[in-house]
Amino acid sequence: SSPHLVQVRERIRINGQPISKDLFNKYFWMVYNRLEETKDPVHASMPAYFRFLTIMAFHVFLQEKVDLAVVEVGIGGTYDCTNIIRAPVVCGVSSLGIDHTSILGDTMEKIAWQKGGIFKPGVPAFTVAQPEQPLEVLRERAQERKCPLYLCPELDDFEEGCRALELGLAGAHQRSNAALALQLARMWLQRRGCQVLGELKEVPPSTELVGRPVPLAPAFRLTDAMIQGLRDTEWLGRTQVLSHGPVTWYLDGAHTTSSIQACVRWFRQAALNQDKPHDGSEVRVLLFNATGDRDTVALLKLLVPCHFDYAVFCPNFMEVSVANNADQQNFNVTLENALTRCLENQQTWTRLLEEKVGQDPWLPSPLRVGALLQPAPARGSLLLVPPAPRPLNSPALVFPCLAQALRWVAQGRDPHLAAPAASGAHPHPAASSGVVLLREAAAIHVLVTGSLHLVGGALRLLDPALSQ
């Protein structure tokens, strides 16, 4: 799977666990030296980062004699370097979103065409509910590749009687992922001769499907192992909650419009379910960054309804000096480029809030005194705007690295993070005014989103055990 969050070894797992450092070291040099010895002497090229790790992963799986390999494509499918397996047991396409447009195309139909490139002759494939046009593209790709394609039933269809299935991953969008996972597992078990789940009958290509472009796979009775598997599933950095005293971190690597929408639904629900502080002093903070060719204006616009008191932007760099974090360093992006992007996001956020205040008559305009917000005497020093359902004044701050951003948000109240330096590392007046709010609030809810790399860096700081 890719990308990794904290350590590169996460990409190559056996029985759910990242391979050990010793095993990674052994196979890395085995593959590297073999490629070095056999490379073209004229062009002298070695595979790029992702391609090398893909070759290495296949080598590890072969050498360690795994029974079953689950391989996630990197980008797209058709031209992805993971797509060299000629006859997989089964293929799956999860919910499509607009992403990597410079490589895959700028419409859902173009992206569906790329994703359909993993279909193989005679190999069953499954997908989940998709918009009509992209689903039509997937159907055409399946037909041209002589691949039987099925639509997964809803997860509700697997629930017998009144027994609701529990998912280890939060968020309504994970239900379609779970339904897809069940179908992929079923095909593997069917290939292994397991008859308990019943056999999936292939639908002849000539069959007329009334009102549905793709045949619906039947639901089946789940085994106890499947039920437990859904319940015990963990995937760091996706709808993950870390409670550190008064600070609760909500981590989700969403980075497309559809996944940010799902993230917002999850965050609003999860934050609402938290016990409310007795004095009502709750602060909401957004920590955001986005990379590549993503439309950050569209992503930030979706986050405005969460009513954040502060929006914090920083690059995906752990520290201003990243020399010690090679696993999380992107050598294609300079700090200057990344900070420029953060400043643009800061301006976008401020503009979106000003537009929002103008649209919502119930939101009073913040009272500004110079560059500082005037405290509301009726509510004490905790709220920096006149009484309103939420402050929604959101000073937007930029920090040069994740460590500084997290320390400012936590203000020494998260036992895993050191207190910020008292020297006033951030000159923005909102940074000093926010210190009081953050230090005295009974609860701080922080949503970290926009980039899996950002979430990975945050996890490295918030849960040091993951770096071991």
N, C-alpha and C positions, 0 to 999 in steps of 0.2 A: 504494500500500500504506500501511498505518498500523498503529501509530503510527510516528513517526520515532524514531531512537535519539539522534542528536547534533544534526542540523540538519534543519529542516523541508523543505529541498529534496530530502531522501531520498524523500519521498512521491511525487514526480513524476520519473520516470526515463525517459530515452530511450537505447536500446541499453544498458541496464543501469546507466547512470551518472546520478546526480542532475543535474538541469538546472543550468546555471551560475548564479552569483549575478546576472549581468547579465540573463539570460533570465528568471529568477524575478522580478526587480525590474520588468522590462518588462511581463510578463503580469500580475503582481499589480496594478499600478496601472491597467492597461488594463481588467481585470475590475472592480476596485473602483470606478473612476470611472464605468464604464458602469452598474453597479448603483446607484450613488449618484444618477445622473441619472434613472434610470427607476423608483426605488422609490416605493412608495405614499406620497403626500404626507401622508395622514392618520395612518397608523400609523408611518411613517418607520422601518421595520425593515430591517436588513441581515441577510444570512444569518449563522448562527453559524459558528464556527471550522471545523468539519469540513465543513459544507455549502459554505462559501465555497471551501475547498481542493478539494473535489470539482468544483465548477463550473469552477474555475481549471484543474484537471487536464484536463478534457474540452476546454477552450478551447486549452490548450497542444497537446494531441494533434492537434486539428483544424488549428491554425495551422501546426504543424510537419509536418503531413501524414505521420504515422506509418502504417505498413502494418497494424500489429496492436497493439491495446491490451489489456493484461492488467489487469483491474480487480478488486481485492480489496474485498469489502464491509467496512464499518466495524464495525457491530454488527448481528447478525441477518441480514437479507436482505429479508424481506417489506416492511418499512417503512424500509429503509435508503436514504439519498439516492443511493447509487451505482446503485440498482436502477431507473434510468429508461431503460435501454437496452432497446428493445422487441424487437429481434431479434439477440441476440449469436450468434456462430458456435457456441459451445458453453458449457455451464455445468458447474461442478464443485463438489462438496461434500466437503471433507476430513473427517477423523475428528472426530466431535462430542464436545464436553465441556461440563461445567456451568460457565457463565460469564455474567456480566451478568444475573443472575437477576431483578433488579428490573425489567428491561426485557423480557427474553425469556421469563421463566417459570422455575420452579424444578425442572422435570423434563426429562429428555432428550427426551421426546416433545414437550413444548411448544417446546423449542429446535429440534428437527427440523422442526416445523411452520414456524417462522420461517425457517429456512435454506432450506426448500423453496420459499419465496416468490420465489426467483430463477429458478425453472423457467419456461420460455416455450413457447407452443404450437409444436409441430413442431421445436423446437430440442433436439438431443440433450444429455443430461446424464449425468454419471458421478459415482459415489461409491465410497468404499472400504468395507471390511468394517466394519459397525456392529452394535451390539447389536440383537437381534431386533425389539423394539418401536419404537425410533426408525427403523429401516430400513423397517418397515411404514408408518410415518407418511410417510416420504419417498416411498414407492411410491404411497400414496394421493394425496399432493400432485401427483405427476407425472401420475397418471391424471386428476385433476380439471382439470389444466392442459393435458392432451393433449400431454404431453412424454415422449418415449421416454427412459427411465432405464435405465442399465446399471451393473453392478458391475465394478470394475476387477479383473483378475486379479492375483495376487501378483507381485511383482517377479521372484521365482524363475522364473516361467513365461516370462520374456523372456530368460533366460540359456540360450544355446545350448551344448550339450555341457557342458564343464567351465569355461567362461569366466565367472567371477563378475563381476558389474557393480560397479564402484567408484563410491561416492558421495562427493561433496565435502563433504557434511554428515554429521556423525557421529550415531549413535543409531539403534537399530532402527526407531523410529517414522518416520524419514525415508524408509524403504523404501516405505511406503504412499503418502506424498506424491509420491515419484518415480514410482510406478506411475500415479498420477492425472495427473501432469504429462505423462507419455508419451501417455496417451489424449487429453488436451486438445490436445497438439501434433499428434497424428495427425489429429484432426478438422479442424484448420486446414489441414493439408497436403492432406487429402482435398478440402476446399472449393476449394483452389487447383488441383485437377486432378492431384495427385500420385498415381499408381496403384501405385507401388512397394510400398507398405505393405498393399495390398489394401483393399477397401472394407468398411466396417462395415454389415452388412445390418440393417435395422430388423426387430425382432421384432413380429409382429402382436399387438395387444392381447388377442385371444382365445386366444393360445397358452397351453397349460397347462404351467407350469414345475414340474417334479417337485422337491420339496424345496427350492426356492429362490424367494423372493418377487420377486427382480429378476434379469433375464437377465444372464449373465456375458459381458462383451465378450471376444472372442478376443484372445490375445496375438499379436504380430506380430514379424517380424524387424526389429531396430533398425538404423537407419543409423549410420554412423560418427560423424556429427554428433551424434546423440542420445546415443551412448555417451560421447562427449567432453563433451557438455553436462552429463550427470549427474556425471561425474568432476570437472569444473571449477566446479561450482556453489558459490558462496559466499553466505552470508547472515549478516551480522554479528549478534552477540547471541544466536545459536542454536547451542548446543553448540560454542562457540568457546573455544579455548585460547590464552592468551597466556603465554609463558614469559619471565619477566623475572629472570634470574639464579636465585637460590634460591627466588624466589616464583613460583608458577605460578597464574595466574588462570583459573578455569573459569566462563565466562559463559553463562547460559541464561535467557532471558526467560520461562520457564515460570510460569504463574499460575493454573492449574486443577489439580484433583486428578490428572487423567489425564496432563497434561503434566509435573507435578512427579514423578509415578511414572516417566515416561520419562527425566526429567532425572536422577533418582537412579540409575537403571540405567546411564546414560551416565557419570555422574561416578564411580561406584564402579569401573566398568571402566577409564575413562581414568586415574584416579588410581592404580589398581593397575598399569597398564602403564608408569608412570613408573619410571625407575631408582631403586631404593631407596638412600637414603644409607648409607654404610658403617657409621656409628655408630647407625643406626636412629632418629635423632632427627627425626621427621617430625611436623609440626603441621598439623592440619586446622581450617580456620576457615569458618564459614558467615556470609555477609553477606546479610541478608534484609530485604525490605520487601514489603508487599502493599497494594493500594489498592482503592477502591470497596467493593462489597458482598461481597467474597470471604471464604470461610470460612477464616480464617488458622489456626485450631486444626487443621482437617483437613490443611492444607498442611504445617504444622510437624510434625505427627505422622508424616507420610511421610518427613521428613528426619532424624528421630532415628536410624534404623539406620545412617546414614553415620558415626556416632561422631565428631562434631566436638569438638575441644578447647575451642573458643570459638565462641559465637554472637554476632554483632554486628548490631544493629538500628539503622537510621537512616532518615530520610525521603528522598524522592527529590530533595531540594534539594542542589545542587552545593556551595554554600557557605552559611553562615548568612545572608549577604546574597546574594540571587540576582539583583540588579539587572542584572548584565551578561550574564545567560544567558536572554534572553527566549524563545529556542527551547525551553528546557527548564523553563520556569516554568509551573506549573499555578495559574492565578489563582482557581480554585474551592476551593483547599485552603490553609488557613493553616498556618504552621509549628507553632502550638500544637496544632491538630487532629492534624497528622501525628505530632508527638512523643508525644501521648497514645496514639496507635495503637501506636507503637513500644514504649512502656512496657508496654502490654497484651501485646504479642507477647513481650516479655522475661519477663513473669510466666508466660505460657503455656508458654514453652520450659522454664523452670525447673521448672514443675509436671510437664510431660511427662517430663523426665529423672528426677525423683524417682520417678514411677510406674514408669519403665523399670528403674531400679536395683532396685526392689522385685520386679519380675517376673523378672529375669535373675539366677539364683543365681551365675553366674560373674563378675558385675560387683560388685566390692567397693564398699561405701559410701565416698565420699571422706572423708578425715580432715580435719576443719576445726579450725583454730586461730583463734579469733575469726572474722573474716570472710575470713581467708586460708587457702589450702590448704597443708597441711604437705608440704614436699618429701620425696620418698622417698629415704632415704640410700643404699639399695642401687643406685639407678639414677642417682645424681648429681643435679644441679640441674635437669635438663631436664624430668623428669616430675614433676608436682605431686600425684600420687596413688600409692598403693602399686602394685607391679607388677601389671599387668593387660594383656590383649590390646590394649586402647586405654584412654586415660585416662578418657574419658567423664565428666568432671566439669563440663565446659562452663560456665564462668562466662559469664553473658549480659550484654552491655554495650549501652548505648544512647549514640549520638553524635548531636549536633544536625544534622550534615550529612555528605554523602558524603566530602568532602575529608578531614575529621578521621578518619572511620572507616577510609578506605583508608590514611592515613598511619600510624595506630596499628597496623593489621595488618602493614604492610610494615616498620615500624621502620627506615626509612632504607635498606633493603636492595633496594628496587626503584629502579633508576636513573631511572625516569620520575616518581617521587614524592619530594617533599622529606621530610626526617625530621620527625617530630612535634615540636611545641614542647616544650621541656624543663620548662616551667612547670607541668606536671601538669594539663593541661586537663580530664582526667577523674579525679574524686576516688575513684572506685570502687576498692577495694583489688585487685580482680582485674585492673584495668588495669595497675597497677604490677607485680603479680606476673607478668603475662603478658609484660611487656617482656623479661624475662630469657629466657623460653621462646622467644619469637619472634626475639630477636637471636642466640641461640646455636644454634637448630635448623638442621640441614643442609638441610631442605626444608620449605617452607610451601605447602600446597595450599589455595586459597581458592575456595569455590563462591559465586558471586553469582547469586541467583535470587529469584523471587517477583513480579517486576515488570519489564516491558520498559523502563519509564522509569528504574528503578534501574540496570539494565544499561547503558542509554544514558548515564547520568551517569557511571558507572564508566568506560565506554569513552572518554568525553571527557577524563577525567583520565589514563587509562592509555595512550591513543594520541592525543596532541595533534594529529597530522596529520589526523585525521578532522574537526577543526574548521576546516580551511583552506577 
